[in-house]
Amino acid sequence: MTSESTDTAALRERVRALMPRAEEDLTALVAMRSVADPRQFPPEECGKAADFLVRAFTGAGLRDVRRVTTPDGTDAVVGHAPGPEGAPTVLLYCHYDVQPPLDDDAWETPPFELTARDGRWYGRGAADCKGNIAMHLTALRALGGAEGAEFPVHIKFVAEGSEEQGTAGLEQLVPLQPELFEAEALLICDTGNFALGLPTTTTSLRGLANVVVTVSTLKGEMHSGMFGGPAPDALAALVRMLDSLRDEHGNTAIQGLPADGLWDGVSYPADQFRADAGVLDGVSLVGTGSVADELWARPAVTVLGIDCPPVVGSSAAVQAKVRARVSLRVPPGMDAEEARKALTDHLVAVAPWGARVEVEAESAGQPFRARTDGPAYAALGTALSEAYGKAMVQSGQGGSIPLCNVLADRFPDAEIALIGVEEPGCLIHAPNESVDPSEIERMALAEALFLGSYAEAFARAAGT
């Protein structure tokens, strides 16, 4: 056994010994109903979670851990720890707010009570993203931070308090206090592994372009028996417009928007996707590309909602005015604003019968692709492979994390890596969210290994 292998084995044992503490951390965190929406939960619940982080990360060896109010009125938690002179700086990110539990009756265990069942820990936020908080704490303790040991690199810590609400408080804080975020390597710990036990970095995030389209054809609703037929039906017009957004194979078919991109990372077997997505037996997947192409390299359009009379209470009337909310996910290499313009122009162009169309722009966010050729990615790949005993893979993610673009624009030379304890079985954002504790253990080990080896990799790359 080599010296490095001996060091890794010793660190692995320290992490394993800390797992009961990680369960205690996660039990306390899940019990805090930190949904950053005062319409649903008291703001004091987020305050409790923020105060817990201040105490916990101070105890794990960070300095000046404190709450900082962001422009959206919510609190982030920040801190730092000095490393050796000349060492690089690593930013550790997570968020302590969670999604609401949604349907309480669909939960098999109380959503705000960490419950061990069938080898997993259940509770809202157990994976997204309080499991990543437990991962950070475990890694820092394993490196001796709780005993006052110096960390191998300079560390900065930021925990967001309103990520799930998308209020952009932290993104707005970056230009106001850039010193809180500046680092050579930024670990954005809000994603996870492609599959349980498969070490993964997320290198691609789709952007977002939403619109609300309104279609008008009549001055008011008209009786379908007296006027139905020649009277232009706004709902029928909208249906035809929305249908035109996909071709007969289900491919996104927006005029002027290429939809033939190819994904060059990990493949996503169709059978696995069907199981992960809960596709019903006999229902086909859509699109002519691979699952990975469709998810991470091509635009994807989704009708999020339609305003029209519901079935219950509807009357015999030709509709005069209806609207729909349409979401367009945008892959890296495609500009979100240009994609939204293409979507808008398409909807206007395909409207039948001279129907009047208004398109209102909603939220937008640019896609993100990580730079993976630097020393941080090399050190992280080695650390993940050592922790899991298998090679790291790269995957994409269909969702958006606007903070990544803000950080990349502000710190263009920094390496941004997206990792975490989540995997498909976690069911994040859904009832019965859970985390596999082995993922917290192995990801904590990987993070500790990375923090221990990155300074040397950084120095080699710098030629020092």
Summary of the structure (lengths in Angstrom):
residues: 464
radius of gyration: 24.4
end to end distance: 28.8
largest distance: 87.5
contacts: 1596
relative contact order: 0.18
helix: 38%
strand: 23%
